[in-house]
Amino acid sequence: MTQDNTFQIKLSLKGGSGPNANWHWEIHDASGKVVKTGSAVGPEHKAFTTARIAKEKLEQTSGK
């Protein structure tokens, strides 16, 4: 089973540290084009979780 829609998450720290860290995330499609962006405040794992949820929603809508 192959999946044509592969999305990648990229995180970058924009400022702050610890619980006040400001993260910017982007979701890229297979061609490298930015599909969705967002930001989150807090530890890295929470920012990644926010981006992962957005990625899963994109995968569900593109799979239909």
N, C-alpha and C positions, 0 to 999 in steps of 0.2 A: 504494500500500500504506500503510495507516494503522496506527498502533500505539496501542492503547488504554492500555497500561500504560507511562506515562511516569513514571520515577522521577527525582528530583532529589537531588543530594548537597549538603549544607551542612556546611561546616567552621567550627569556632571554636577559637581559641587559648585554652586554659585556664591556661597558665602556662609559665614557662621561655622559653628561646630557643635557637636553633641546634639542636645535636644533642640537647639536653635539653628541647625544646619538648614540651608536652603538648597534643595535639589531641583534640577531641571531634567526632565526625562523626555526622550523622543522614541517613537516606534517607527522603524524603517521596514519597508517591504523588501522583497528579494532583490529588486533592482537598486536598492539603496535610497529610494525616495522617502522623504519623511511623510508618514501617513497621519500621525497624531502627536501632539506635544502636550506637556503639562508640567506642573511643578508641585512640590510637596515640601513641607517643613517637618524636620525631625530626623531620626537616625536613618542611615542608608537602607536598612532592611525594610523600613516602613515605606520609603519612597519607591523602592523596587516593587513592593507588593501593590502599591497604587498603580504603577505602570503595568504590572502583570495582569491585573484585573482588566485594565483598558485593552490590553493585547488580546486577552481571552474573548472579550466582547467583539473585537474586530474579527477574530477568527470565526466566531459563531455567525456573524452577519455575512462574511465573505464566503462561508461554506454553503450558504443556502442558494 
